[in-house]
Amino acid sequence: MKTVLIVDDEVRLIESIKAGLKIYKDQFNVVTAYHGEQAVDRLKKHDIDLVVTDLKMPEMDGFELLAHICTEFPFIPAIVMTAFSTPDIETRLKTTNSLKVLEKPIDFDELADAIMENLEEITKEYAVAGFSLASFMQLLGMEQKTSLLNVKSGKDRGYVYFRQGRLFSAVTKDKKGEEAVFEMLTMKNIEILIKKLPRKKIKKNIDQSLMSILMESAKREDDKAVLDGDNEVFSEDRESMPSGNADIPSRDEDNNKVENTINFFKGDNKMGKIEESLEKFKDVEGFMAVGIFSPNGEMAAEVNNSGMKLDEIGALANDVLLKAQKATDLMDVGRGKTVHVDAPKAHIIARCFNENKDFSTTEAGKAHLHLVLIIDKDGNLAMAKMKIDSIINEVASAFR
């Protein structure tokens, strides 16, 4: 259920508004505050969906409160009540992005209509199923979408705003910007809702690219897993631990896994052979770039005519391909192996080649790799797909 915060230093007015809004108790809850500072406290403790505030108040006035909301809770709309509406005040209100101004004495029916109208607007949302937050954000980036996401996990929630495919702004109850995104990426059992785009102007609070944030988030999770593992080991009874130089993986070994993966391809000229095979894609009309990735998302080789950062797409390929294969496995229609994204300016084709029977694992002596091919929107898609079938088998020999 939605929650509306009413802020005014006139106690009788607030009590009157609360009494009048009781007829809507099945549609939204009412929380009250008698000045701006108290309202800030209510915003921290409650999941507020809409704020209705007076302007002239002690402690912190309405303008200061609206400025705080714009900075800390940019996706919460506001309705202003005032007995002192002037052109100057209206100009100042435009800078705070309030949605509607109601003059005092308040017409209750007009206030109720304004509240219901705004709640109906923010209630328009669509649930996203079958995607992790990371993979869905990557799809928004690839499709250059402008979207507002509401991410929920139990009582925790946050908002992520994309503008033309770029991560633009994010907030949770306690964090904003990049740190808010990191917090949402660690939430468990999340629900992703696509909200109606906000009317008010949203301030940018994120400078990093989406891919750099996802990579940093993965690194933080890995570091946390290593530390949690250390704590578990050292909490055990030392008498149960092996003596001497037991075969326990060291921190250095764990940190060198990625480097060893790349070194494998460099050895025996494997990378050169892979690139030689990938060069054949240049014959495809509209060819832009192609890359080969190990199952953990590290790039083994690329041929790139477009200048795009192809290495950043490795994580996307892994996530999307795995979910596609899980879906086809549940449908009992055979293992899915190709995902085709038809974007406005290009075709992105991600292909999994795995000789192991279990699509989610890698087995020694059997090839497991991902290929990502990008061709221009008007390129020869049919020829590109034919090339993939032949070339991926050539490349597979380097992975066995």
N, C-alpha and C positions, 0 to 999 in steps of 0.2 A: 504494500500500500504506500502511496505517496505521502510526503510530509511537507507541510507549509509552515514557514517561520514568519510570524507576525511581530514586527518591532515598532514600538511607539511608547513614549513616556507618559501618555495619558492612560491611566489604569482603567478608567471607566470605558474608554473607547475600545481598548483591547478586550475587556470583558464582554462588551456588547458585540464585538465582531466574533468572538469565540462562541457566544450563545447563538448568534445567527447562523454560523457555519455548521452547527450540530446536525443540520439536516443532510449534510454531506459526509457524515462520519463513516459511511460505508465506502467512500471513495478516497478520502485523504484524512490524515491526522493533522492537528494544529499544535504547534509549539510556539511559545511566546517569549519575548524579551522586552525589557523596558528601556534599554539604551544600547548603543553600538557595542560596547565591550561585552555586555551580557550576550548579545547576539553572536559575537565571535566565539564565545564559549559554547553556545548552542550548536554552532556549525561544526565544531570539533567533536562534539559528543553525539550528534544525531546525523543521520543520512538525510539531509535537507534537499528537497527537489525544487523549491520555489521560495523566494524571500519577498515579503511585502513590508516595506519600511517607510517610516516617517523621515523627514529631513532634519528638522530642528529638535535635537535631543541633547541631554547632558552627557558627560563622560566621553562619548565618541558620537559625533553627529552622523546623519545619514550619508553625507558625501564621503566621509572617511570609511564608513562601513561598506559602501558600494565599491570604493577603490580597493578595499581589502578583498572583497568577493571577486573582483575582476582579476586580482593577482593570484589569490590562493584557491579560489573555486570558480574558475572562468566559465564552467559549463552550467552554473546555476543561474537561471534567469531571475530578474527582479522587477517588482512593481513598486512605484513610488507614490506615497500619499503626501500631499503638502497643502498648506493653507496660504503659501506665499509664492505661488507660481509667477515668475517674471521671465522676460526674454533671456536675462542673464542666467537664471537658474536652469532654464531649458537648455541653454548652450552648455552649461557645466554637466548637465545630466547626459548629454550626448557623448561626452568623453568617458562616462562611466558605463555606457552601453546598457542602461536600463531600458526595459521594453515598453513600459506604459506608465503614464503619469495620471493619477487621479486627484482631483482637487477636493479639499475639505471644505465644508462638512461632507463626509463620505456618503455617497449613495450606495447603500448596501447591495442592492441588486447589481449595480455596475461593478462593484468589487467582486462579488461572487462570479459574475460572468467572466471577468478578467482572469480570475484564478482558474476557473474551469477551462477556459480557452487555452491558457498556458500549459496546464497539466495535460490536456488532450494532445497538445503539440509534442511535449516531451515524452508522452506515453507511446507514441508511434515508434515502434522498434521491431526489429526482426532478428530472431535468434540464428546463430551460426553453429552448425553441428559438424563434427568430423574433422575439425582442424585444431591444431595447437595454436596458441596466441602468436608464437613466432612465425609459423608457416602462413597464417592468415595475413599478418602484417606484411610479409614478403610479397604475397599476392597483390595486396593493395598497392604496394610500391611498384610492382611490375606493370600493373594496369593503370598506373598514374591516377588513382582514384582520390576523391575528396570525401572523407568519411569520418564519422565520430563513433568510436567504439566505447561501450560501457562493459567493463570487465568485472565480473562478480565471482566471489569465492566465499560462501557463507556470509558473514557479516562484513567482510572486506570488499571494497570495490574501488575502481579507479576509472579514469577516462583517458582515452588516447585519440588525438585528433590528427588526421592526415590531410594535407593540402596538396592536391595534384601529385599524389604518390610519395610525397616527402613527409617524414615524421616531423610534426610541427609543434605539438604541445601535449603535455600529459600531466595528470595530477592523481594522487591518491589522498586519503585523509591526512597523512603525515608528510608526504613528499611531493615534489613537483619536478618537472623536467626529466632528465635522463634517469635520476634515481627512482622516480615514480615508475618508469618503464621497467627498470630492473626489478622493482618490487612486484609488479604485476606478472612478470615472466616467471617468478618463483612461486606464484599462487598455485595451489593444487585444486583439482576438480573444478575448474573454472567454467563459467557460462559467459559467452561472448554475445553481446547484443549490439546490433547496428542501430544507432539512434538517428532521429531526424536532425539535420544539420542546424546548429545554433544560429539564431538571428543576429546575435551581437558579435562584434569583432573579437577574435581570440588573439591574445598576445603570444608570440612565439617564445617558448622557453626551452627549446631543444636545438643544439647546434651540431651534435654528432649525426653522422649518417645512420640509417637503420641498420645496415650491415655491421658497422663498427660497434653498435650497441649490442647486437645479437652475439657477436664474437666475444665482447667483453663479458656479457652475461654467461656464456658458456664457460669462459675461463674462470669466472667466480664460482660457478657450480663445481667445476673440476677441483679448484683449490679447496673448496669446502669439503668435497668428498675425500680428498687426501687427508685433510685435518681430522675429519670425523673418523677416518680409518686409523690414523695414528692414535687418537684418543681411545679408540676401542681396544687397540693392541695393548697400550700401556696401562689400561685399567684392569687387565687380566692379572691373575696370580702369576708372579714372575716364575714360580716353580714349574708352571705348566709350559713356559716358553723354552724353545730349544737352546742349548748352550753352543758356544763356539760360533763359527761362521755359517749359520744356517742359510738355506736357500730362500731368504726373504727378499722380495724386490725392494731395491733402494729407491729413495726419492729421485736420484739422478736417472735411474732407469725409466721411471715414470715420465720424467720431464723430457726424455730423449726419444719417446715413441714417435712423435711427429717427424723429428729429424731423421730417424732411421727409416721411416717410410719413404721419404723423399730420396734418401741416399740409395735405397734399393733400386729406384728407377734410374739413377745416375750411373750406377754400376753396370758394367758390361754393355754400355751404350744403349741401354733399354729406352731411355728417353728419346734418343735420336731416332730409333726405329719407330717409336710411336708417332713422333712428329712427322716422319716421312709418310706414314700412312694417313695422318690427318691432312696433309697437304693436298690429298686427292679431292677434298671437299671444295677446293677453290674452283673446280670445274663446274660447280653448281651455280646457276644463275641467281644472283642476289645473296651469295654467301657473305656472312659478316664475321662469324667467329665460331670456333668449336674448341671444346676442352675435354680432357679425360681426367676423371677424379677417382681416387681410391675410395673405398666404402666409408671412411671416416671424414670425407669431404676435402681432403688435401689434393691440390692439383698436381697431376703427374706431367702433363704436357698441354700445350695449346697452340693453335694457329689463329691469329686474331688480326683481321683487317679493319676492325671498327674502332679500336682504341678503348673499348669498354673494359671495365674491371671484371673480367670473366671469373677470376678466382673467388669473388664474393658470391657467385651463384652456386658454388659447390654445396653449401649448407642447404639451400633451397631444394636442389635436386635430390639430396638425400631424404629430406623430410617429405617432400611431395611424393616421390617414388615409393617410399615405404608405406605411406598411407594408401596410395592407390593399390599396392599389392595386398595390403591387409583387407581392403574393401573387396577386391576380386576373390580373395581367399574365402571370405565370409559368404560371398555370393555363390561359391562353388562353380565358378565359370572358367577356372584356369588361372594361372599366375599372370597378372598384368605386368607388363614390362616397359611400356612407353606412356609418357604424359606429354600432351601437345597443348601448349598455351597459345591461343590466337590473340595476340596483343594488337593494339591499333597500328603500331609501326613495324612489327616484326613477328615472326613465328619462332617460338622457343620450344624445342623438342628435347626432352630429357629421357634417356634410355638406360635401363638397368640390364647388365649382362652378368648373370650369376649361375655358375654351373652346379652349385650346391642345391640340394633338394629343398632346404629351408631358405626361403627368400631373404630372411632377416639375418642370416649368419654367413660367415666366410670360413671355408675349409681349406686347409693346407693342400697345395697341389691343384686346386681348382680356381679358375678365374672368377673374380668378382670386381666389377668396375662400373662406373657411371659415365655416360657420355652426354654432354650438353651441346646442342647445335643451335645456332641462331642465324636465321636468314631473313632477308628483307621481306616486307609484307607482300611485294609483287614478285618475289623469287619463285623458283621452280620447286615447289613443295614436294611433288611426286618424286622428282629426281633425288632430292635430299633424303627422303625416306629410303629409297633404294640404296643409296650410298651407305647409309647407316648400317644396313643389314650386312653388307660385305666388309666394310672397314672395321666394324667393331669386332669381328672375328679375327682379323689380323692383329688388332691391338691386344686381344685377349691373351695371346701367347706370351706377352711380356709380364702378365700377372700370374702365370701358373708357377 
